[in-house]
């Protein structure tokens, strides 16, 4: 009886945490092209950037918690901006790491996800992403943000539960390519805004005030993390 009862759990464990076969190279390339198609054109980017904002603000929130700060709420806005509010000392390493986590979160998430795909853990990646979105939803404090996270999480749930292995693989690779490529563009956008005298309260400027290190150096760090993640993650994804 015990064996019979545990069989479904064992099967679910194997399905989620086991490895799945790599997709064909043409699928990987096709998902790369699809990701480029929603990152490069300005019109589509205005819509798809909402997903990058989810990762950006989620990075702020996660690091705030990990460094002992109290996370009070996250807001996502229709102009693809966002705001993460946490309580704690307004200075120190916790505040610095929290401020630095936004622009670095999407590419680093893409890099970590690429490592999971390279190891064949496609289903585990989809379930992990769903769990992170559910956890983030608890901290959302505005209607638009809640709707964005629910819709994004709903797509992951549908693919995880209803789609076959080939569709899951294509979806997972498309998402990871999007994080890697979409993680590069925001730093360039911030650089362009700062060159025009805008974005005076950006993450880079906040970090400059916290550390007395020029904002340009923090912007360089954002560029370095995103580009290195794209190169490293791209190599893993293409090694099928």
C-alpha positions as CSV (number, residue, x, y, z in Angstrom):
1,X,0.0,0.0,0.0
2,X,2.8,2.4,0.9
3,X,4.6,1.6,-2.3
4,X,1.5,2.2,-4.3
5,X,0.9,5.6,-2.6
6,X,4.4,6.8,-3.2
7,X,4.6,5.8,-6.8
8,X,2.9,9.0,-8.1
9,X,5.3,11.2,-6.0
10,X,8.3,9.3,-7.3
11,X,7.1,9.7,-10.8
12,X,6.5,13.4,-10.3
13,X,10.0,13.8,-8.7
14,X,11.6,12.1,-11.7
15,X,9.6,14.2,-14.1
16,X,10.6,17.5,-12.5
17,X,14.1,16.9,-11.4
18,X,15.2,14.3,-14.0
19,X,16.9,15.3,-17.2
20,X,15.2,15.7,-20.5
21,X,16.8,15.3,-24.0
22,X,18.3,18.5,-25.6
23,X,16.2,19.9,-28.5
24,X,17.6,19.9,-32.0
25,X,20.0,22.7,-32.9
26,X,17.5,24.3,-35.3
27,X,15.1,24.7,-32.3
28,X,17.8,26.5,-30.3
29,X,18.5,28.8,-33.2
30,X,14.8,29.4,-33.9
31,X,14.2,30.4,-30.3
32,X,17.2,32.7,-30.5
33,X,15.7,34.4,-33.5
34,X,12.3,34.6,-31.7
35,X,13.9,36.3,-28.7
36,X,15.7,38.8,-30.9
37,X,12.4,39.6,-32.6
38,X,10.8,40.7,-29.3
39,X,13.9,42.5,-28.0
40,X,15.3,44.5,-30.9
41,X,12.2,46.2,-32.4
42,X,11.2,49.1,-30.3
43,X,7.4,48.5,-30.5
44,X,7.6,44.9,-29.3
45,X,10.3,45.8,-26.7
46,X,7.9,48.2,-25.0
47,X,5.7,45.2,-24.3
48,X,8.2,42.5,-23.7
49,X,10.2,44.7,-21.4
50,X,7.6,44.1,-18.7
51,X,9.0,40.6,-18.2
52,X,12.5,42.1,-17.8
53,X,11.1,44.5,-15.2
54,X,9.6,41.5,-13.3
55,X,13.1,40.0,-13.1
56,X,14.7,43.4,-12.3
57,X,12.4,44.2,-9.4
58,X,12.4,40.6,-8.3
59,X,16.2,40.8,-8.1
60,X,16.0,43.8,-5.8
61,X,13.4,42.1,-3.6
62,X,15.3,38.7,-3.3
63,X,18.6,40.3,-2.4
64,X,16.9,42.6,0.1
65,X,15.6,39.6,1.8
66,X,18.9,37.7,1.6
67,X,20.7,40.6,3.2
68,X,18.3,40.9,6.1
69,X,16.2,43.8,4.9
70,X,12.5,43.8,5.3
71,X,10.7,43.7,1.9
72,X,7.5,45.8,2.1
73,X,6.3,45.7,-1.5
74,X,7.0,45.7,-5.2
75,X,5.2,47.7,-7.9
76,X,5.3,47.2,-11.6
77,X,4.0,50.0,-13.9
78,X,2.6,50.1,-17.4
79,X,5.5,52.2,-18.6
80,X,7.8,49.1,-17.7
81,X,9.2,50.9,-14.7
82,X,9.1,49.4,-11.3
83,X,9.7,50.1,-7.6
84,X,10.8,47.8,-4.8
85,X,10.6,49.1,-1.3
86,X,12.4,47.6,1.6
87,X,13.2,48.7,5.2
88,X,16.5,48.7,6.9
89,X,19.7,50.7,7.2
90,X,19.9,53.2,4.3
91,X,23.5,52.5,3.9
92,X,25.9,49.5,4.2
93,X,26.5,46.3,2.2
94,X,22.9,45.2,2.3
95,X,21.6,48.4,0.7
96,X,24.5,48.3,-1.9
97,X,23.8,44.7,-2.9
98,X,20.1,45.4,-3.1
99,X,20.5,48.4,-5.3
100,X,23.0,46.5,-7.6
101,X,20.7,43.5,-8.0
102,X,18.2,45.1,-10.4
103,X,20.1,45.5,-13.6
104,X,22.2,42.4,-13.0
105,X,19.2,40.1,-12.1
106,X,17.8,39.4,-15.6
107,X,21.2,38.4,-17.2
108,X,22.3,36.4,-14.2
109,X,18.9,34.6,-14.1
110,X,19.4,33.9,-17.8
111,X,22.9,32.5,-17.1
112,X,21.7,30.3,-14.3
113,X,18.8,29.1,-16.4
114,X,21.1,28.4,-19.3
115,X,23.2,26.2,-17.0
116,X,20.1,24.2,-16.0
117,X,19.2,23.7,-19.7
118,X,22.7,22.6,-20.5
119,X,22.3,19.9,-17.8
120,X,19.0,18.9,-19.4
121,X,16.8,20.1,-16.5
122,X,14.1,21.7,-18.7
123,X,11.1,20.8,-16.5
124,X,12.9,21.8,-13.3
125,X,13.6,25.2,-14.8
126,X,9.9,25.8,-15.7
127,X,8.7,24.8,-12.2
128,X,11.4,26.9,-10.5
129,X,10.4,29.9,-12.6
130,X,6.7,29.4,-11.7
131,X,7.6,29.1,-8.0
132,X,9.6,32.4,-8.1
133,X,6.7,34.2,-9.8
134,X,4.2,32.9,-7.2
135,X,6.5,34.1,-4.4
136,X,6.9,37.5,-6.1
137,X,3.1,37.8,-6.5
138,X,2.7,37.9,-2.7
139,X,4.8,41.1,-2.5
140,X,3.1,42.9,-5.4
141,X,1.3,46.0,-4.3
142,X,-0.6,47.3,-7.4
143,X,-3.1,45.9,-9.8
144,X,-1.1,46.2,-12.9
145,X,1.8,44.5,-11.3
146,X,-0.4,41.7,-10.1
147,X,-1.9,41.2,-13.5
148,X,1.5,41.1,-15.2
149,X,2.9,38.5,-12.8
150,X,-0.3,36.4,-12.9
151,X,-0.4,36.3,-16.7
152,X,3.3,35.5,-16.9
153,X,3.0,32.8,-14.3
154,X,-0.1,31.4,-16.0
155,X,1.9,30.9,-19.2
156,X,4.5,28.9,-17.3
157,X,1.9,26.8,-15.5
158,X,0.1,26.0,-18.8
159,X,3.4,25.0,-20.5
160,X,4.6,23.0,-17.5
161,X,1.4,21.0,-17.1
162,X,-0.1,20.7,-20.6
163,X,2.6,20.9,-23.2
164,X,4.7,18.1,-24.5
165,X,8.4,17.8,-24.0
166,X,9.3,19.4,-27.4
167,X,7.1,22.4,-26.7
168,X,8.4,22.7,-23.2
169,X,12.0,22.7,-24.5
170,X,11.3,25.3,-27.1
171,X,9.5,27.5,-24.6
172,X,12.3,27.2,-22.0
173,X,15.0,28.0,-24.6
174,X,13.0,31.0,-25.8
175,X,12.6,32.3,-22.3
176,X,16.3,31.9,-21.5
177,X,17.4,33.6,-24.7
178,X,15.0,36.4,-23.9
179,X,16.5,36.9,-20.4
180,X,20.1,36.9,-21.8
181,X,19.3,39.3,-24.7
182,X,16.8,41.4,-22.8
183,X,19.2,41.7,-19.9
184,X,21.6,43.6,-22.2
185,X,19.4,46.4,-23.5
186,X,18.3,48.1,-20.3
187,X,21.9,49.1,-19.4
188,X,22.3,50.8,-22.8
189,X,18.9,52.5,-22.3
190,X,20.0,53.8,-18.9
191,X,23.3,55.0,-20.5
192,X,21.4,56.9,-23.2
193,X,19.1,58.5,-20.6
194,X,22.0,59.6,-18.4
195,X,23.8,61.1,-21.5
196,X,20.8,63.3,-22.0
197,X,20.8,64.4,-18.4
198,X,17.9,62.1,-17.3
199,X,17.5,59.2,-14.9
200,X,19.2,61.1,-12.1
201,X,17.8,58.7,-9.5
202,X,18.7,55.5,-11.3
203,X,20.2,52.5,-9.6
204,X,23.7,53.5,-10.8
205,X,23.2,57.0,-9.3
206,X,21.9,55.5,-6.0
207,X,24.9,53.2,-5.9
208,X,27.2,56.2,-6.5
209,X,25.8,58.0,-3.5
210,X,26.1,54.9,-1.4
211,X,29.6,54.0,-2.3
212,X,31.2,57.3,-3.6
213,X,32.1,55.4,-6.7
214,X,31.2,57.2,-10.0
215,X,27.9,56.1,-11.5
216,X,29.6,55.4,-14.8
217,X,31.6,52.6,-13.2
218,X,28.4,51.0,-11.9
219,X,27.0,51.3,-15.3
220,X,30.1,49.6,-16.7
221,X,29.5,46.8,-14.2
222,X,25.9,46.4,-15.5
223,X,27.2,46.2,-19.0
224,X,29.9,43.7,-18.0
225,X,27.5,41.4,-16.2
226,X,24.9,41.4,-19.0
227,X,27.4,40.9,-21.9
228,X,29.4,38.2,-20.1
229,X,26.2,36.4,-19.1
230,X,25.0,36.6,-22.8
231,X,28.3,35.2,-24.0
232,X,28.5,32.4,-21.4
233,X,24.9,31.5,-21.5
234,X,24.8,31.6,-25.2
235,X,27.7,29.1,-25.5
236,X,25.9,26.7,-23.1
237,X,22.6,26.9,-25.1
238,X,24.3,26.3,-28.4
239,X,26.2,23.3,-27.2
240,X,23.4,20.8,-27.9
